Amino acid sequence: MNGEKTFDQFKKEVETLLMKRHGITINDCTDDEQLNVEFNDDSKPEEFVEFLAGKYDLDRIDLSF
């Protein structure tokens, strides 16, 4: 289960990436049930955030044009 990471660490990383890349909170697009599924499937936080970005058509705010 996600290497040595705890669920809380996984959740915090997802939350940080969502805010940094898309300016949204974890509560805007997912819940603990889905996070737990991804955590138990050994998903990386970056992969899950990219999945959410695709699912909800989120734009990145951290890229300069």
C-alpha positions, 0 to 999 in steps of 0.5 A, spaced: 500 500 500 503 506 497 510 504 499 511 507 506 506 512 505 500 513 510 494 515 508 494 522 511 501 523 507 498 521 501 492 525 502 496 531 504 500 530 497 494 530 493 491 536 496 497 540 496 498 538 488 491 540 487 491 547 490 498 548 487 496 546 480 489 547 479 487 552 485 482 547 488 481 543 495 481 536 495 473 537 497 472 540 490 473 534 486 474 528 491 472 524 497 476 520 502 472 514 499 475 515 493 482 517 496 482 511 500 481 506 493 487 510 490 491 509 496 490 502 496 491 501 489 498 504 490 497 510 485 501 516 486 499 523 488 501 526 481 497 520 477 491 521 481 491 529 481 492 528 473 486 523 473 482 528 476 484 534 472 482 530 466 475 528 469 473 535 471 477 538 465 481 542 470 486 548 467 493 548 470 494 555 474 502 554 475 504 554 468 507 560 465 505 562 458 
